[in-house]
Amino acid sequence: MSAAIGSYATIGKDAPRRPAPHGAGRLAQLKARYFATPGTSLLTIVLGLMTVWAVVSFVRWGIIDAVWYDPTAEACRTASGACWAVITEKYRVILLGTYPYDEQWRSALIIAIWVVWAVLTAFRLFPLRLRLAGWLAVFAVTLVLMRGGVFGLSYIGTDAWGGLPLTFLVFGGTIAFGIPLAILLALGRRSVFPVVRFVSIATIEGVRGIPLLVVLFFGTLILPLFLPPQLDVDKLVRAEIGMVIFFAAYAAEVIRGGLQAVADGQDEAAKALGMGYWLRMRKIVLPQAIAIAIPALFNDIIRAFKNTTYFAILGLFDVLGATKVALDDPAWVRYGLEGYLFVFLLYFLICSGLSLYGRSLEQDHARRTRRAEQ
Amino acid sequence: MKNVVLRSLLVGAVSLGALGGAAVAGTLDNVKQAGVLKCAVNGSRPGFSSVDSEGNWHGLDVDTCRAVAAAVLGDAGKVQFLKTNNQTRLTALQTGEVDMTAANTTWTRARDTDLGLDFIAPTFYDGQAFMVSKELGVESVDDLDGASVCVRPGSTSERVVSDIQKKKGIELKLVVIEDQKEVNTAFFGGRCDAMVQSSSALSSTRAAVADNPDDYVILPQRFGKDPEGPIVRQDDAQWRDIVQWTVFALFQAEESGVTSANVDEMKADSKDATIRRLLGVETSGGKGLGLAPDWAYQVIKQVGNYGEVFDRNVGKDSALKLERALNAQYSDGGMIYAPPL
């Protein structure tokens, strides 16, 4: 039997093909997956019923029997469902903290600005430079609105700042200052100068060796004992510096991982072209290193967002701290579950938003690499 | 574990700071210069210090701070409150972060002598108390013979109950329950006749957990000493005097019948020498304290007298509905007593 060279054609009759698997439709797939054996069928039925029961009772508790508005908490006491009225009553404290009531439009405006610009950034509707410049402007507007003292806005000290604006500001500051510092620490750790290397290693390992709570306590309560009284740095700033250093120490190691993953040849080739150290880092090494480090870096970024809750210990009202205080009210203390569910939802939305944004950055990077390799 | 580490770190650092003499003298000047009084409060104790739905501070401790601000700055609103917890309420004062602390801290010898702090003029005398259902018709702890009492194991309440049994020769059946929440459920569910806790804790449990708070009564007796009041640093005698006499002015105003409503009338018309001194019509001692002559007038006008402060925060006009008990004027058998002005 000789076949033509270079052809897949077969001479004579094809061998009979196997018939399509029995019942290949969607229904059959479901059956194969969930009702293959009596054991799996039983498991499916039991788990299915439990799920249905859970969903039905949650809907009944959370929606049908729930109380949505009730300023005196009277209706909540008799209702069998959730008391979302606790949110309608306390949302101002939860979202805006102890910021003076008459000036709370300023905090609300800040939240709106942050959300809008974050969404615009996430969809990358503008070029990178414009996005970054926008964030600078957002920071400036936030500080002016929160602090006041100019443009006829009354001055409000940092002790009264609270709620979501404080959470945003602390988080934004941590990332904005923390990532550059992390890059410097990561580069410093690989530096050829022993002093730079030593300082970087000491900072990273020292900070990673202590809990964030201790860093914050040290910065706010103990540091002032050793500083001259004239050097009166605001407590919020001291705590924020602690947050930045803490974040940078962790992120530095993530970025160092990225740096090590970039092939040596890249740096050497750039060197051969006569590029200086900073130019090589900026144009050749770091862009690749950070792209590799993005998944792990977003781990740290999301953690930095959740770490803002530690500010409650310093007497500042971040969202979680403010919620806790709001729920101390004797009339509403029974409805802590509803209050914390609300905060859970808030954190979940923001953190999954960050997570999705991180994933889209990864996909972008993958697309660019594919294009470069073609 | 974390707390232990933190606490030892704080204590160590604070002793270092004390050695270096870092604590600030001249608190009055500092407060006047800053234009605001910094006051550490608990923040999570309704009736004493808490935040309402609009983000405003309320409470007995909060009003103590406001009274000092009114005396020193002439404006009860110029207070910056710092929310602290049991670990930080005294440290914040020691490090100079705040000018005074009013965070329901019990005055004990150890705290007063070891920490470089002064406890002055208690504004609230707490103590262990019994709460019973009104239906029982009980008016005194002596009537509780044979009653069952819900307590947590190893708590102060448990000790108090066994002491009382011995002292009064009555029989109480202890129902020991590990968790406070379970204790609440057991008591309000009728599993025990009485519940023992500090009077302030009982009143907030009653307000928060009882379906109808009016069905329960806190018996008037108090067991164990628990005086709570403002605290200042030990190194500033003038500031100590200011805070102390501000509290005494609140007490004296109630004794003399001066309220925030009638203070202007009293100032204009009163012939009573004490009232005239209190309100700065005659020499008021403001000079000795480094304050304006009408300092006490400002306190009463803006904050009220002690009775008003008590009633609106923890007393009959509040959710807690505490009886005055030990916190009544001395003339009514309480502990509230101001030295002569």
Chai-1 contact restraints between the chains, C-beta under 6 A:
chainA,res_idxA,chainB,res_idxB,connection_type,confidence,min_distance_angstrom,max_distance_angstrom,comment,restraint_id
A,E89,B,S53,contact,1.0,0.0,6.0,A-B,restraint_1
A,K90,B,S53,contact,1.0,0.0,6.0,A-B,restraint_2
A,V93,B,G55,contact,1.0,0.0,6.0,A-B,restraint_3
A,T98,B,V51,contact,1.0,0.0,6.0,A-B,restraint_4
A,T98,B,G55,contact,1.0,0.0,6.0,A-B,restraint_5
A,Y101,B,E54,contact,1.0,0.0,6.0,A-B,restraint_6
A,Y101,B,G55,contact,1.0,0.0,6.0,A-B,restraint_7
A,D159,B,Q80,contact,1.0,0.0,6.0,A-B,restraint_8
A,L221,B,T91,contact,1.0,0.0,6.0,A-B,restraint_9
A,L221,B,T95,contact,1.0,0.0,6.0,A-B,restraint_10
A,I222,B,A13,contact,1.0,0.0,6.0,A-B,restraint_11
A,P224,B,T95,contact,1.0,0.0,6.0,A-B,restraint_12
A,L225,B,G17,contact,1.0,0.0,6.0,A-B,restraint_13
A,L225,B,A22,contact,1.0,0.0,6.0,A-B,restraint_14
A,L225,B,T95,contact,1.0,0.0,6.0,A-B,restraint_15
A,G315,B,L82,contact,1.0,0.0,6.0,A-B,restraint_16
A,G315,B,K83,contact,1.0,0.0,6.0,A-B,restraint_17
A,G315,B,T84,contact,1.0,0.0,6.0,A-B,restraint_18
A,V325,B,V51,contact,1.0,0.0,6.0,A-B,restraint_19
A,D328,B,S44,contact,1.0,0.0,6.0,A-B,restraint_20
A,D328,B,P46,contact,1.0,0.0,6.0,A-B,restraint_21
A,D328,B,S50,contact,1.0,0.0,6.0,A-B,restraint_22
A,P330,B,P46,contact,1.0,0.0,6.0,A-B,restraint_23
A,P330,B,S204,contact,1.0,0.0,6.0,A-B,restraint_24
A,P330,B,A207,contact,1.0,0.0,6.0,A-B,restraint_25
A,P330,B,A208,contact,1.0,0.0,6.0,A-B,restraint_26
A,P330,B,A319,contact,1.0,0.0,6.0,A-B,restraint_27
A,V333,B,A208,contact,1.0,0.0,6.0,A-B,restraint_28
